[in-house]
Amino acid sequence: MRGAYTRICCAVLAAAATIYSIATVEAAEYAYTTLDYGTSGTFPTGIRGDNVTANYVISGTSETGGLLYSSSAGTWTPFPVATPSGSNFPGAVGSTPYGPSFGSRDGILRVVGSYKTTSSPYDLSYLYDGAAAPEARLKILTYPGTASAPTLNTIAHSTFGNQIIGNYDTQIQTGNAFIYNIKTGAYTTNNFPGAITTTAYGIWANKIAGGYTALGPGGGLGLERGYIYDQSTGVWTNYNHPGAVFTHFEGITSGGRAGEFNLAADWVDALGQSHASALHIDSSGRETWLDVDIPGATLVSANSVYQDKVVGIYADGSGVPNGYVVTIPGIYDPIRNTGALTMSANDTPAIAAGVGDDVVNNGTILTTGLRSPGIRSDSYGVITNNGTITVTGAGSAAVEPNGLFGTLLNTGSIIAAPGADAIRTGASALGTVIVNGGTIDGRVAIPAGTDARFENSGWLGISAPGVGTVHTIGGTFAQTAVGTLVLRVAGDGSHDALRVLGTAQLAGALTLVPQPGLYGSQTIYPDLVSATDTLRGGFATRGYQPG
């Protein structure tokens, strides 16, 4: 389950796809991109947003070292930390990261993974949290065993919200799935009912995906099937690729709309040949299987999926494994805006997304009415803004996340006039995740509980004239080295401020913008940034710009 030679469980590629849907078979070919680090072998293991986790074979060994790949920058980084041996985990001979969250390495990124040491033949696991104190960024995860059944392997595979899922083995029983609560530290066994072995590889929203093996004819091992477990209803649903004798799910993500999901899968046919596929499940439960193949490859494996992108590995004639990423059109269908969308009515959002609906804005959105959000979202929805969202009406919010563990990924511009908010969470919001790599111009009000996480790797502030606005962010705030916080100040000592109801981690730049007025020879502005819990780090640069 870990490393280059233990199990091939990461990847996605594409070249040919076969679609099964109610007696209809279609074929399509997709271009793929090879993702290789060096020449010794690369294994992508997870994808979410801009982040791809992977490992590589350490030259001259059979061990692997952890990597983090940025899709936007096209760069590889040793992960979680660079080590002289190349294992990239302190004290380990080899390591593998899995299942990244959103955010950057020094921001709110969370990644789980496994590692091995010279003192034990078994896998141990870890949680990396970029927003934790430097000495606490790596947390060791070991499923609690008993004296009669001590835990051997613990392998965490994926994380979403406050949960981690993975597998563990004991001296007595192998192939158990677990759920770990990051907040409480509690482990729960989560095995398919009646199964001999269960593995958990992916989690998205309230869905967990993996594989299980039940008893076969005569009491022996049966054939593995993929499953989705719904945490809200407690219902298990099994899946098998048409014509397969073995199916295993490697990852799960949203299909863009409520009740729709995409999964990465590996399967074996009746001749014993292995294959890779993406599975799209629509809101009615209809399955569309898309087989992934690469010309000339002797083996292809799919390991993770995000939106319409699958990552995995393929082996060519040399036998060296290569990583890949492929885009599969049509399996991700969010609410999209590519033009100019304007709303003038009161109490009416320009875009209203329901539970599980994603929104992608590549155009412009403008609302001028009172209390009229640009985008209102609900539980588990991901808003990706690459365009511009502007609100001018009093009481409006450019983006209004609601519900459980919603996400905003901003690389564009979010702008609010005075009296409106750039981002404001609704009363039902809990665990909201925001990653800003663009511009947020307006007040931010995110009292979304202690589980909320906000990363500023862009520009955050207010450009309109005035002073005295307080930005409120609950949970965790992390500004990275490329982030800029802009606060306005006045001659009488009044100023904008950032109040974090939790923990704040500071880096990057602080820019103060003096407003017109008379200033003394020295004016002190206390509590520009404060936190109710821990406030650590500091701004690398501090400056002024004309108001």
Helices and strands as residue ranges (DSSP letters): E 16-21, E 24-29, E 32-35, E 42-48, E 51-57, E 64-70, E 75-78, E 94-98, E 110-117, E 120-129, G 134-136, E 138-141, E 151-160, E 163-170, E 176-181, E 187-189, E 197-204, E 207-213, G 217-219, E 225-230, E 235-239, E 244-254, E 261-269, E 274-281, E 287-292, E 299-306, E 309-315, E 321-327, E 335-337, E 340-343, E 351-352, E 359-361, E 364-367, E 375-376, E 382-385, E 388-391, E 397-400, E 407-410, E 413-416, E 421-424, E 433-436, E 439-441, E 443-446, E 453-456, E 459-461, E 470-479, E 484-489, E 497-506, E 509-514, E 529-531, E 535-537, E 541-544
